[in-house]
Amino acid sequence: MRGHITQKIIDDTYYDLRERSKIDLDFLLLTISAAVICALGFRMNSAPVIVGAMVISPLLFPVICAAAATYQADWSAFFRSIGTLAIGVLAAITAAVVVGLFNPTAFRSEIVDRLSGAMGDYFLVVLFSGLAGNMRFFRPKFIQRLPASRFPSR
């Protein structure tokens, strides 16, 4: 049975996205933590650590909120989301640079290979990641289909 998306679900989801897209201490701490973990994952040459950093990074929220704000023609939310994204990216780059200064990484061939992937591959990863992220917010009960949602939350 297909669920129907009501206007209330859209409004509640949009409100949730706007709240998650605000710049606050939690957003900055998660962004900086994800950047440090990712930088160390490159140093360790560990793909699982790098993927783990992507899982905890909150930078997808302002991207999805900007897309939703465009659809809603809510330009103040759009620009606020873009600002949050810009601050988050700057915080992540700063954290990664600091880790690199204190803990330099020698670019081995595996790292160079990962950094020089085909642009088409990156486009497809971004496209399907965005699709999954949007489905998480705009489809009722979608989150329950994810394996991690089977664990009880506290």
Secondary structure as the mmCIF struct_conf table of DSSP 4:
data_model
#
loop_
_struct_conf.conf_type_id
_struct_conf.id
_struct_conf.beg_label_comp_id
_struct_conf.beg_label_asym_id
_struct_conf.beg_label_seq_id
_struct_conf.end_label_comp_id
_struct_conf.end_label_asym_id
_struct_conf.end_label_seq_id
HELX_LH_PP_P HELX_LH_PP_P1 ARG A 2 HIS A 4
HELX_RH_AL_P HELX_RH_AL_P1 GLN A 7 ARG A 20
TURN_TY1_P TURN_TY1_P1 SER A 21 SER A 21
BEND BEND1 LYS A 22 LYS A 22
HELX_RH_AL_P HELX_RH_AL_P2 LEU A 25 MET A 44
TURN_TY1_P TURN_TY1_P2 ASN A 45 ASN A 45
HELX_RH_AL_P HELX_RH_AL_P3 ALA A 47 ILE A 56
TURN_TY1_P TURN_TY1_P3 LEU A 59 LEU A 59
HELX_RH_AL_P HELX_RH_AL_P4 LEU A 60 GLN A 72
TURN_TY1_P TURN_TY1_P4 ALA A 73 ALA A 73
HELX_RH_AL_P HELX_RH_AL_P5 TRP A 75 PHE A 102
BEND BEND2 ASN A 103 ASN A 103
HELX_RH_AL_P HELX_RH_AL_P6 SER A 109 LEU A 115
TURN_TY1_P TURN_TY1_P5 SER A 116 SER A 116
HELX_RH_AL_P HELX_RH_AL_P7 MET A 119 PHE A 138
BEND BEND3 ARG A 139 ARG A 139
TURN_TY1_P TURN_TY1_P6 PRO A 140 LYS A 141
HELX_RH_3T_P HELX_RH_3T_P1 PHE A 142 ARG A 145
BEND BEND4 LEU A 146 LEU A 146
HELX_RH_3T_P HELX_RH_3T_P2 PRO A 147 ARG A 150
BEND BEND5 PHE A 151 PHE A 151
HELX_LH_PP_P HELX_LH_PP_P2 PRO A 152 SER A 153
#
